[in-house]
Amino acid sequence: MGDIIIFYRKSNITNMCAVTVVGLRHYDNFLQLFSTERLADTGCMDMTAEQATQSMYKYYTPNQEEMAGVFAIEIKLIEE
């Protein structure tokens, strides 16, 4: 915990924000993550756990999920 992550827009790298990692939780798969975490906290508030799981396969293959599991990274915005 305590690591800093900086997010920026590819189209404009001066538009950025910094966050601190305040929590890190490992799950075996996306369904387990979305069944455990509050969907509103994951950005998937209008989805079921099954729909949220399917949406993640746009970014990660089921093979990647099986090999490494998945992480929920809890962050807090660093105020300037």
C-alpha positions as CSV (number, residue, x, y, z in Angstrom):
1,M,0.0,0.0,0.0
2,G,1.0,3.6,-0.4
3,D,2.2,3.2,-4.0
4,I,1.4,6.1,-6.3
5,I,-0.2,5.7,-9.8
6,I,-0.4,8.5,-12.3
7,F,-3.2,8.4,-14.9
8,Y,-3.1,10.5,-18.0
9,R,-5.0,10.9,-21.3
10,K,-3.1,9.5,-24.3
11,S,-4.4,12.4,-26.3
12,N,-3.1,15.0,-23.8
13,I,-0.5,13.8,-21.3
14,T,-0.7,17.1,-19.4
15,N,-4.2,16.1,-18.3
16,M,-3.4,13.8,-15.5
17,C,-4.2,12.8,-11.9
18,A,-2.3,11.0,-9.2
19,V,-3.7,8.4,-6.8
20,T,-2.4,6.4,-3.9
21,V,-3.0,2.7,-3.6
22,V,-5.0,2.1,-0.3
23,G,-6.0,-1.5,-0.9
24,L,-5.2,-4.5,-3.0
25,R,-7.2,-7.7,-3.1
26,H,-6.6,-10.8,-5.2
27,Y,-9.3,-13.0,-6.6
28,D,-9.2,-16.2,-8.6
29,N,-11.3,-14.8,-11.4
30,F,-13.5,-11.8,-12.5
31,L,-16.8,-13.5,-11.4
32,Q,-15.4,-13.9,-7.9
33,L,-14.3,-10.2,-7.8
34,F,-17.6,-8.9,-9.1
35,S,-19.5,-11.2,-6.7
36,T,-17.5,-9.9,-3.7
37,E,-16.8,-6.2,-4.4
38,R,-19.6,-3.7,-4.5
39,L,-20.4,-3.3,-8.2
40,A,-20.7,0.5,-7.7
41,D,-17.1,0.5,-6.5
42,T,-15.8,-1.2,-9.6
43,G,-17.4,1.1,-12.1
44,C,-19.9,-1.6,-13.2
45,M,-22.9,-0.4,-11.2
46,D,-25.4,-0.9,-14.0
47,M,-24.3,-4.5,-14.6
48,T,-24.7,-7.9,-12.9
49,A,-21.6,-9.7,-11.8
50,E,-21.9,-12.0,-14.9
51,Q,-22.2,-8.9,-17.2
52,A,-19.3,-7.2,-15.6
53,T,-17.2,-10.4,-16.0
54,Q,-18.0,-10.6,-19.7
55,S,-17.1,-7.0,-20.2
56,M,-13.6,-7.6,-18.9
57,Y,-12.9,-10.1,-21.7
58,K,-12.6,-7.1,-24.0
59,Y,-9.3,-6.4,-22.2
60,Y,-8.1,-9.7,-20.8
61,T,-8.5,-13.2,-22.2
62,P,-9.9,-16.0,-20.0
63,N,-6.5,-17.7,-20.3
64,Q,-4.8,-14.6,-18.8
65,E,-7.5,-14.6,-16.0
66,E,-6.8,-18.3,-15.3
67,M,-3.0,-17.9,-15.2
68,A,-2.8,-14.8,-12.9
69,G,-6.2,-14.3,-11.3
70,V,-7.4,-10.7,-10.9
71,F,-6.8,-7.9,-8.5
72,A,-9.1,-5.2,-7.1
73,I,-6.9,-2.1,-6.6
74,E,-8.5,0.4,-4.3
75,I,-7.2,4.0,-4.9
76,K,-7.6,7.4,-3.4
77,L,-7.2,10.6,-5.3
78,I,-4.2,12.7,-4.2
79,E,-5.4,16.3,-3.7
80,E,-3.1,19.0,-5.0
